[in-house]
């Protein structure tokens, strides 16, 4: 079977920056096993598949290891694929997903993702994560992911993970966010996933479902600019909106090609 794919860099306006996602449109769903095999073969942080049928777009996300319940950068990339490559007519795109209906609005080349807010609560850091960190956090929170708060952007840049300890913990579909107030933006972060083919995610839209409500309350503002400090880096424009968050950014198409499946 021959399938077309689009590799798109999300949360950036430059190629080879931001977070790469592989987008594969389908006419009908393939088996979960085959979807997972494709995601493993593409070897990017997330591969998204969608089926467009009867004016509904059903979207699913896979890492090389598992299916995810929510992914921001691959949702943005899927919207970019539909709007900028496949000539989708509407400026409002609604995806049916495991996390409910997710809306993406497109304005002047910027994609605005309407996602659920996942406000984190005070928590205790598991020993495996503590032992894996070269710098200990000031505060610990938890929603889907653990969120570790630090004193400075410099600390976030200098964090190193010892995978011998880190990979002993099983967080299911969650990961570990490290974050601090930014020097030139409102806040910065990095994101790590244990027992994963990709230890550090380049830009993680879904983590901002927790980061936005936290930093909005702490900084006393609803409009924020964020940067993820991976090697590729990415910029996110954020809005806190009660039980929803708006995560906005740009995207660039990197490559278009074909996949051959069984």
Secondary structure in CASP SS format (residue, H / E / C, confidence):
PFRMAT SS
TARGET T0000
AUTHOR 0000-0000-0000
METHOD secondary structure of the structure
MODEL  1
X C 1.00
X E 1.00
X E 1.00
X E 1.00
X E 1.00
X E 1.00
X E 1.00
X E 1.00
X E 1.00
X E 1.00
X C 1.00
X C 1.00
X C 1.00
X C 1.00
X C 1.00
X C 1.00
X C 1.00
X C 1.00
X E 1.00
X E 1.00
X E 1.00
X E 1.00
X E 1.00
X E 1.00
X E 1.00
X E 1.00
X C 1.00
X C 1.00
X C 1.00
X C 1.00
X C 1.00
X H 1.00
X H 1.00
X H 1.00
X H 1.00
X H 1.00
X H 1.00
X H 1.00
X H 1.00
X H 1.00
X H 1.00
X H 1.00
X C 1.00
X C 1.00
X C 1.00
X E 1.00
X E 1.00
X E 1.00
X E 1.00
X E 1.00
X E 1.00
X E 1.00
X E 1.00
X C 1.00
X C 1.00
X E 1.00
X E 1.00
X E 1.00
X E 1.00
X E 1.00
X E 1.00
X E 1.00
X C 1.00
X C 1.00
X C 1.00
X C 1.00
X E 1.00
X E 1.00
X C 1.00
X C 1.00
X C 1.00
X H 1.00
X H 1.00
X H 1.00
X H 1.00
X H 1.00
X H 1.00
X H 1.00
X H 1.00
X H 1.00
X H 1.00
X H 1.00
X H 1.00
X H 1.00
X H 1.00
X C 1.00
X C 1.00
X C 1.00
X C 1.00
X C 1.00
X C 1.00
X E 1.00
X E 1.00
X E 1.00
X E 1.00
X E 1.00
X E 1.00
X C 1.00
X C 1.00
X E 1.00
X E 1.00
X E 1.00
X E 1.00
X E 1.00
X E 1.00
X E 1.00
X E 1.00
X C 1.00
X C 1.00
X E 1.00
X E 1.00
X E 1.00
X E 1.00
X E 1.00
X E 1.00
X E 1.00
X C 1.00
X C 1.00
X C 1.00
X C 1.00
X E 1.00
X E 1.00
X C 1.00
X C 1.00
X C 1.00
X C 1.00
X H 1.00
X H 1.00
X H 1.00
X H 1.00
X H 1.00
X H 1.00
X E 1.00
X C 1.00
X C 1.00
X C 1.00
X C 1.00
X C 1.00
X E 1.00
X E 1.00
X E 1.00
X E 1.00
X C 1.00
X C 1.00
X C 1.00
X E 1.00
X E 1.00
X E 1.00
X E 1.00
X C 1.00
X C 1.00
X C 1.00
X H 1.00
X H 1.00
X H 1.00
X H 1.00
X H 1.00
X H 1.00
X C 1.00
X C 1.00
X E 1.00
X C 1.00
X H 1.00
X H 1.00
X H 1.00
X H 1.00
X C 1.00
X C 1.00
X C 1.00
X C 1.00
X C 1.00
X C 1.00
X C 1.00
X C 1.00
X C 1.00
X E 1.00
X E 1.00
X E 1.00
X E 1.00
X E 1.00
X E 1.00
X C 1.00
X C 1.00
X C 1.00
X C 1.00
X C 1.00
X E 1.00
X E 1.00
X E 1.00
X E 1.00
X E 1.00
X E 1.00
X C 1.00
X C 1.00
X C 1.00
X C 1.00
X C 1.00
X C 1.00
X C 1.00
X E 1.00
X C 1.00
X C 1.00
X C 1.00
X C 1.00
X C 1.00
X C 1.00
X C 1.00
X H 1.00
X H 1.00
X H 1.00
X H 1.00
X H 1.00
X H 1.00
X H 1.00
X H 1.00
X H 1.00
X H 1.00
X H 1.00
X H 1.00
X C 1.00
X C 1.00
X C 1.00
X E 1.00
X E 1.00
X E 1.00
X E 1.00
X E 1.00
X E 1.00
X C 1.00
X C 1.00
X C 1.00
X C 1.00
X C 1.00
X E 1.00
X E 1.00
X E 1.00
X E 1.00
X E 1.00
X E 1.00
X E 1.00
X E 1.00
X C 1.00
X C 1.00
X E 1.00
X E 1.00
X E 1.00
X E 1.00
X E 1.00
X E 1.00
X C 1.00
X E 1.00
X E 1.00
X E 1.00
X E 1.00
X E 1.00
X E 1.00
X E 1.00
X E 1.00
X E 1.00
X E 1.00
X C 1.00
X C 1.00
END
